[in-house]
Amino acid sequence: MSQTDALPQEPPVGQPGAPHRLAFLALIGANVALAFGPWFVRLADTGPVAAGFWRVTLAVPLLLAMSLASGWRPVRRSPGLGMGLWLMIGIAGVSFAADLASWHLGILRTTLANATLFGNSATLIYPLYGFLIARAWPSRTQGIALVLAAIGAALLMGQSYSLNPRNLVGDLLCLFAGVLYTLYFIGMARVRDTMAPLPALLLSSVAGIVPLLIFALALGEKVLPDHWTPLIGLALCSQVIGQGLMIYALGQFSPLVVGLALLTQPVVAAAIGWSVYGERLGVADATGAVLVAMALVLVRRPAKTDVEERAR
């Protein structure tokens, strides 16, 4: 047996031995943790882009320690980090930095509902990438899940979503952030073909530090905070836990499953708004949350069932 064969492999989801349960729990946990991000941004006493800078900067030392403790072992043996891999890490890191900057600016210029809707447009764009580019076509069950998720998302946002000329700039910034987030997903999914989750997240985070700092300074934002607690919470919850679990899950699931799981964030965000700010949840919100949950249950079904459906 060769050294390469002896390396621990990550079997594809749907094959025997694939970490179905843990990977799916990681995907849901990632979105739950990421849903707390806007709340921490609101609590921070820095500028919105500066908050993004501290999010990645404060997370890097912990990610480095965790990466070294894990042995910095790649998923597959590789003769070092080639130029192509470095380029992909750089693109992913800069895309994520631009995503944070654009979305954090947009949050302050539109409604929270609009920001959540447009900022998570990767829910649609990333599965489309899987359909058209990666040729990861959905099964019948996954198609039904996609329809249920779309209806659920519309119900979740329908009561508070509004198009208003005053919100146009904010809406466009959040929509642009969703496109950039998709580009980040695509880049990190390719990086995960070679690297383990923690080193991949560490290097992409480092790549985003300088662009975020330059952007914050160019906008004249307050960079140094008076209170560190919200920024530490943002770094731990969103970057270390949220993105850490998300990058792990990217190596396990198709773009469709990842995209649908993003809809967990509006559900959790609505719960945060209800518990912290007293925002009321209507019947439509509850129905939308149930439909999203049903979609996640359907898309979670074993691949064998989907193959049998295609044969019918």
TORBAKOL-271835 format. One record per residue (C-alpha): x, y, z; chain. Coordinates in nm, 3 decimals. Example, Ala and Ser with C-alpha at 12.3 -4.5 7.8 and 13.67 -1.06 7.14 Angstrom:
REM TORBAKOL-271835
+---------+---------+---------+-------+
|      px |      py |      pz | kette |
+---------+---------+---------+-------+
|   1.230 |  -0.450 |   0.780 |     A |
|   1.367 |  -0.106 |   0.714 |     A |
+---------+---------+---------+-------+
END
This chain:
REM TORBAKOL-271835
+---------+---------+---------+-------+
|      px |      py |      pz | kette |
+---------+---------+---------+-------+
|   0.000 |   0.000 |   0.000 |     A |
|   0.139 |   0.340 |  -0.099 |     A |
|   0.167 |   0.642 |   0.129 |     A |
|  -0.107 |   0.813 |  -0.069 |     A |
|  -0.344 |   0.523 |  -0.008 |     A |
|  -0.268 |   0.541 |   0.363 |     A |
|  -0.385 |   0.900 |   0.389 |     A |
|  -0.733 |   0.949 |   0.539 |     A |
|  -0.977 |   1.018 |   0.259 |     A |
|  -1.310 |   1.202 |   0.268 |     A |
|  -1.552 |   0.980 |   0.076 |     A |
|  -1.818 |   1.154 |  -0.131 |     A |
|  -2.158 |   1.199 |   0.023 |     A |
|  -2.390 |   0.926 |  -0.087 |     A |
|  -2.127 |   0.653 |  -0.080 |     A |
|  -2.079 |   0.406 |   0.207 |     A |
|  -1.874 |   0.554 |   0.485 |     A |
|  -1.955 |   0.915 |   0.393 |     A |
|  -2.000 |   1.131 |   0.705 |     A |
|  -2.365 |   1.209 |   0.623 |     A |
|  -2.491 |   1.297 |   0.967 |     A |
|  -2.193 |   1.494 |   1.098 |     A |
|  -2.148 |   1.680 |   0.770 |     A |
|  -2.514 |   1.781 |   0.753 |     A |
|  -2.514 |   1.889 |   1.117 |     A |
|  -2.203 |   2.095 |   1.041 |     A |
|  -2.380 |   2.260 |   0.746 |     A |
|  -2.684 |   2.353 |   0.954 |     A |
|  -2.466 |   2.461 |   1.248 |     A |
|  -2.266 |   2.684 |   1.016 |     A |
|  -2.574 |   2.872 |   0.902 |     A |
|  -2.709 |   2.902 |   1.256 |     A |
|  -2.381 |   3.057 |   1.370 |     A |
|  -2.359 |   3.287 |   1.065 |     A |
|  -2.711 |   3.417 |   1.130 |     A |
|  -2.580 |   3.592 |   1.443 |     A |
|  -2.336 |   3.799 |   1.235 |     A |
|  -2.565 |   4.097 |   1.157 |     A |
|  -2.654 |   4.129 |   1.525 |     A |
|  -2.286 |   4.154 |   1.624 |     A |
|  -2.226 |   4.407 |   1.344 |     A |
|  -2.507 |   4.621 |   1.484 |     A |
|  -2.357 |   4.602 |   1.833 |     A |
|  -2.004 |   4.693 |   1.719 |     A |
|  -1.894 |   5.054 |   1.769 |     A |
|  -1.667 |   5.054 |   1.462 |     A |
|  -1.760 |   5.115 |   1.100 |     A |
|  -1.929 |   4.826 |   0.917 |     A |
|  -1.628 |   4.742 |   0.697 |     A |
|  -1.396 |   4.776 |   0.997 |     A |
|  -1.613 |   4.521 |   1.176 |     A |
|  -1.548 |   4.283 |   0.888 |     A |
|  -1.175 |   4.353 |   0.919 |     A |
|  -1.176 |   4.261 |   1.287 |     A |
|  -1.391 |   3.957 |   1.216 |     A |
|  -1.118 |   3.793 |   1.007 |     A |
|  -0.818 |   3.944 |   1.189 |     A |
|  -0.920 |   3.829 |   1.537 |     A |
|  -1.004 |   3.484 |   1.401 |     A |
|  -0.665 |   3.422 |   1.234 |     A |
|  -0.458 |   3.342 |   1.551 |     A |
|  -0.715 |   3.087 |   1.667 |     A |
|  -0.745 |   2.936 |   1.318 |     A |
|  -0.365 |   2.911 |   1.300 |     A |
|  -0.347 |   2.732 |   1.636 |     A |
|  -0.626 |   2.494 |   1.536 |     A |
|  -0.463 |   2.424 |   1.198 |     A |
|  -0.126 |   2.345 |   1.356 |     A |
|  -0.291 |   2.127 |   1.620 |     A |
|  -0.469 |   1.931 |   1.347 |     A |
|  -0.137 |   1.861 |   1.175 |     A |
|  -0.203 |   2.089 |   0.872 |     A |
|  -0.272 |   1.773 |   0.675 |     A |
|  -0.412 |   1.802 |   0.320 |     A |
|  -0.706 |   1.592 |   0.210 |     A |
|  -0.496 |   1.444 |  -0.069 |     A |
|  -0.121 |   1.424 |  -0.098 |     A |
|   0.013 |   1.712 |  -0.305 |     A |
|   0.366 |   1.828 |  -0.393 |     A |
|   0.313 |   2.154 |  -0.207 |     A |
|   0.097 |   2.454 |  -0.274 |     A |
|   0.109 |   2.522 |  -0.647 |     A |
|   0.046 |   2.857 |  -0.812 |     A |
|  -0.302 |   2.751 |  -0.914 |     A |
|  -0.398 |   2.671 |  -0.556 |     A |
|  -0.247 |   2.995 |  -0.424 |     A |
|  -0.439 |   3.188 |  -0.690 |     A |
|  -0.765 |   3.018 |  -0.595 |     A |
|  -0.708 |   3.092 |  -0.224 |     A |
|  -0.635 |   3.455 |  -0.308 |     A |
|  -0.947 |   3.489 |  -0.522 |     A |
|  -1.161 |   3.329 |  -0.252 |     A |
|  -1.013 |   3.548 |   0.023 |     A |
|  -1.050 |   3.875 |  -0.168 |     A |
|  -1.402 |   3.777 |  -0.279 |     A |
|  -1.499 |   3.711 |   0.081 |     A |
|  -1.349 |   4.042 |   0.194 |     A |
|  -1.541 |   4.228 |  -0.075 |     A |
|  -1.855 |   4.035 |   0.018 |     A |
|  -1.826 |   4.140 |   0.383 |     A |
|  -1.757 |   4.502 |   0.291 |     A |
|  -2.045 |   4.525 |   0.045 |     A |
|  -2.294 |   4.347 |   0.270 |     A |
|  -2.205 |   4.538 |   0.588 |     A |
|  -2.242 |   4.867 |   0.400 |     A |
|  -2.571 |   4.752 |   0.252 |     A |
|  -2.715 |   4.660 |   0.593 |     A |
|  -2.700 |   5.026 |   0.694 |     A |
|  -2.866 |   5.146 |   0.371 |     A |
|  -3.168 |   4.919 |   0.340 |     A |
|  -3.410 |   4.722 |   0.554 |     A |
|  -3.284 |   4.421 |   0.745 |     A |
|  -3.525 |   4.196 |   0.551 |     A |
|  -3.394 |   4.322 |   0.216 |     A |
|  -3.034 |   4.282 |   0.332 |     A |
|  -3.099 |   3.923 |   0.438 |     A |
|  -3.280 |   3.840 |   0.114 |     A |
|  -3.025 |   3.988 |  -0.128 |     A |
|  -2.721 |   3.901 |   0.084 |     A |
|  -2.820 |   3.534 |   0.068 |     A |
|  -2.885 |   3.536 |  -0.306 |     A |
|  -2.617 |   3.265 |  -0.318 |     A |
|  -2.910 |   3.040 |  -0.222 |     A |
|  -3.009 |   3.059 |  -0.591 |     A |
|  -2.681 |   3.147 |  -0.764 |     A |
|  -2.464 |   2.870 |  -0.618 |     A |
|  -2.706 |   2.588 |  -0.714 |     A |
|  -2.728 |   2.741 |  -1.065 |     A |
|  -2.350 |   2.714 |  -1.083 |     A |
|  -2.384 |   2.348 |  -0.988 |     A |
|  -2.652 |   2.289 |  -1.255 |     A |
|  -2.486 |   2.473 |  -1.543 |     A |
|  -2.111 |   2.450 |  -1.479 |     A |
|  -2.050 |   2.153 |  -1.251 |     A |
|  -2.332 |   1.951 |  -1.416 |     A |
|  -2.469 |   1.857 |  -1.075 |     A |
|  -2.829 |   1.819 |  -1.191 |     A |
|  -3.100 |   1.778 |  -0.925 |     A |
|  -3.302 |   1.463 |  -0.877 |     A |
|  -3.682 |   1.473 |  -0.857 |     A |
|  -3.668 |   1.491 |  -0.477 |     A |
|  -3.415 |   1.772 |  -0.486 |     A |
|  -3.630 |   1.960 |  -0.738 |     A |
|  -3.928 |   1.939 |  -0.502 |     A |
|  -3.704 |   2.056 |  -0.217 |     A |
|  -3.593 |   2.355 |  -0.425 |     A |
|  -3.954 |   2.456 |  -0.494 |     A |
|  -4.049 |   2.422 |  -0.125 |     A |
|  -3.746 |   2.627 |  -0.024 |     A |
|  -3.830 |   2.902 |  -0.274 |     A |
|  -4.188 |   2.926 |  -0.144 |     A |
|  -4.065 |   2.921 |   0.214 |     A |
|  -3.815 |   3.199 |   0.148 |     A |
|  -4.083 |   3.410 |  -0.020 |     A |
|  -4.311 |   3.368 |   0.283 |     A |
|  -4.029 |   3.452 |   0.523 |     A |
|  -3.950 |   3.775 |   0.341 |     A |
|  -4.288 |   3.857 |   0.190 |     A |
|  -4.435 |   4.055 |   0.478 |     A |
|  -4.141 |   4.289 |   0.529 |     A |
|  -3.973 |   4.294 |   0.188 |     A |
|  -4.017 |   4.623 |   0.004 |     A |
|  -3.869 |   4.796 |  -0.297 |     A |
|  -3.806 |   5.162 |  -0.225 |     A |
|  -3.590 |   5.412 |  -0.417 |     A |
|  -3.433 |   5.515 |  -0.087 |     A |
|  -3.312 |   5.157 |  -0.037 |     A |
|  -3.184 |   5.108 |  -0.392 |     A |
|  -2.815 |   5.157 |  -0.312 |     A |
|  -2.835 |   4.926 |  -0.012 |     A |
|  -3.027 |   4.663 |  -0.207 |     A |
|  -2.768 |   4.666 |  -0.487 |     A |
|  -2.480 |   4.642 |  -0.239 |     A |
|  -2.639 |   4.339 |  -0.071 |     A |
|  -2.714 |   4.176 |  -0.405 |     A |
|  -2.353 |   4.229 |  -0.512 |     A |
|  -2.245 |   4.075 |  -0.181 |     A |
|  -2.451 |   3.764 |  -0.264 |     A |
|  -2.272 |   3.731 |  -0.598 |     A |
|  -1.933 |   3.768 |  -0.428 |     A |
|  -2.031 |   3.511 |  -0.165 |     A |
|  -2.106 |   3.266 |  -0.446 |     A |
|  -1.763 |   3.330 |  -0.597 |     A |
|  -1.611 |   3.263 |  -0.254 |     A |
|  -1.802 |   2.933 |  -0.232 |     A |
|  -1.682 |   2.825 |  -0.575 |     A |
|  -1.320 |   2.907 |  -0.494 |     A |
|  -1.324 |   2.740 |  -0.153 |     A |
|  -1.497 |   2.429 |  -0.287 |     A |
|  -1.204 |   2.387 |  -0.529 |     A |
|  -0.949 |   2.457 |  -0.256 |     A |
|  -1.116 |   2.188 |  -0.045 |     A |
|  -1.031 |   1.932 |  -0.315 |     A |
|  -0.672 |   1.959 |  -0.195 |     A |
|  -0.667 |   2.117 |   0.151 |     A |
|  -0.827 |   2.035 |   0.484 |     A |
|  -1.094 |   2.280 |   0.610 |     A |
|  -0.897 |   2.468 |   0.878 |     A |
|  -0.584 |   2.550 |   0.671 |     A |
|  -0.808 |   2.648 |   0.378 |     A |
|  -1.012 |   2.886 |   0.596 |     A |
|  -0.696 |   3.023 |   0.761 |     A |
|  -0.528 |   3.112 |   0.432 |     A |
|  -0.842 |   3.263 |   0.278 |     A |
|  -0.896 |   3.471 |   0.594 |     A |
|  -0.539 |   3.603 |   0.580 |     A |
|  -0.594 |   3.698 |   0.215 |     A |
|  -0.890 |   3.915 |   0.314 |     A |
|  -0.731 |   4.115 |   0.598 |     A |
|  -0.545 |   4.382 |   0.398 |     A |
|  -0.828 |   4.452 |   0.148 |     A |
|  -1.077 |   4.503 |   0.432 |     A |
|  -0.843 |   4.736 |   0.622 |     A |
|  -0.768 |   4.944 |   0.311 |     A |
|  -1.138 |   4.971 |   0.230 |     A |
|  -1.229 |   5.074 |   0.587 |     A |
|  -0.958 |   5.340 |   0.596 |     A |
|  -1.056 |   5.469 |   0.251 |     A |
|  -1.414 |   5.515 |   0.372 |     A |
|  -1.291 |   5.704 |   0.678 |     A |
|  -1.446 |   5.456 |   0.918 |     A |
|  -1.366 |   5.422 |   1.286 |     A |
|  -1.137 |   5.120 |   1.302 |     A |
|  -1.029 |   5.091 |   1.665 |     A |
|  -1.323 |   4.996 |   1.889 |     A |
|  -1.397 |   5.117 |   2.241 |     A |
|  -1.562 |   4.785 |   2.325 |     A |
|  -1.420 |   4.458 |   2.197 |     A |
|  -1.693 |   4.215 |   2.304 |     A |
|  -1.914 |   4.240 |   1.991 |     A |
|  -1.612 |   4.205 |   1.761 |     A |
|  -1.478 |   3.904 |   1.951 |     A |
|  -1.824 |   3.749 |   1.932 |     A |
|  -1.836 |   3.824 |   1.558 |     A |
|  -1.495 |   3.662 |   1.501 |     A |
|  -1.568 |   3.350 |   1.706 |     A |
|  -1.929 |   3.293 |   1.603 |     A |
|  -1.920 |   3.396 |   1.236 |     A |
|  -1.563 |   3.333 |   1.121 |     A |
|  -1.426 |   3.051 |   1.336 |     A |
|  -1.743 |   2.850 |   1.401 |     A |
|  -1.969 |   2.958 |   1.113 |     A |
|  -1.718 |   2.967 |   0.829 |     A |
|  -1.517 |   2.679 |   0.978 |     A |
|  -1.818 |   2.446 |   0.964 |     A |
|  -1.923 |   2.587 |   0.627 |     A |
|  -1.585 |   2.521 |   0.463 |     A |
|  -1.591 |   2.166 |   0.599 |     A |
|  -1.940 |   2.113 |   0.457 |     A |
|  -1.838 |   2.250 |   0.116 |     A |
|  -1.619 |   1.945 |   0.072 |     A |
|  -1.912 |   1.712 |   0.141 |     A |
|  -2.222 |   1.839 |  -0.038 |     A |
|  -2.342 |   1.952 |  -0.379 |     A |
|  -2.404 |   2.323 |  -0.452 |     A |
|  -2.780 |   2.261 |  -0.432 |     A |
|  -2.766 |   2.127 |  -0.075 |     A |
|  -2.535 |   2.408 |   0.037 |     A |
|  -2.756 |   2.669 |  -0.131 |     A |
|  -3.075 |   2.540 |   0.030 |     A |
|  -2.910 |   2.526 |   0.371 |     A |
|  -2.838 |   2.900 |   0.347 |     A |
|  -3.211 |   2.952 |   0.399 |     A |
|  -3.157 |   2.847 |   0.759 |     A |
|  -3.011 |   3.192 |   0.818 |     A |
|  -3.332 |   3.396 |   0.762 |     A |
|  -3.518 |   3.158 |   0.994 |     A |
|  -3.262 |   3.200 |   1.271 |     A |
|  -3.239 |   3.576 |   1.205 |     A |
|  -3.617 |   3.604 |   1.250 |     A |
|  -3.589 |   3.419 |   1.581 |     A |
|  -3.312 |   3.656 |   1.694 |     A |
|  -3.524 |   3.957 |   1.597 |     A |
|  -3.816 |   3.816 |   1.796 |     A |
|  -3.612 |   3.737 |   2.110 |     A |
|  -3.381 |   4.042 |   2.115 |     A |
|  -3.580 |   4.321 |   1.948 |     A |
|  -3.935 |   4.200 |   2.004 |     A |
|  -4.009 |   4.168 |   1.632 |     A |
|  -4.333 |   3.981 |   1.577 |     A |
|  -4.349 |   3.657 |   1.379 |     A |
|  -4.664 |   3.601 |   1.177 |     A |
|  -4.829 |   3.291 |   1.036 |     A |
|  -4.651 |   3.343 |   0.705 |     A |
|  -4.313 |   3.347 |   0.881 |     A |
|  -4.390 |   3.025 |   1.067 |     A |
|  -4.519 |   2.858 |   0.748 |     A |
|  -4.207 |   2.966 |   0.557 |     A |
|  -3.984 |   2.823 |   0.829 |     A |
|  -4.170 |   2.490 |   0.815 |     A |
|  -4.137 |   2.474 |   0.434 |     A |
|  -3.764 |   2.545 |   0.455 |     A |
|  -3.730 |   2.268 |   0.716 |     A |
|  -3.922 |   2.028 |   0.489 |     A |
|  -3.691 |   2.117 |   0.199 |     A |
|  -3.385 |   2.040 |   0.410 |     A |
|  -3.534 |   1.706 |   0.515 |     A |
|  -3.602 |   1.613 |   0.151 |     A |
|  -3.261 |   1.719 |   0.021 |     A |
|  -3.104 |   1.522 |   0.306 |     A |
|  -3.250 |   1.191 |   0.181 |     A |
|  -2.994 |   0.923 |   0.087 |     A |
|  -2.866 |   0.929 |  -0.268 |     A |
|  -2.992 |   0.572 |  -0.327 |     A |
|  -3.349 |   0.693 |  -0.305 |     A |
|  -3.283 |   0.960 |  -0.569 |     A |
|  -3.133 |   0.703 |  -0.806 |     A |
|  -3.440 |   0.484 |  -0.765 |     A |
|  -3.663 |   0.785 |  -0.842 |     A |
|  -3.478 |   0.850 |  -1.169 |     A |
|  -3.534 |   0.489 |  -1.270 |     A |
|  -3.910 |   0.511 |  -1.223 |     A |
+---------+---------+---------+-------+
END
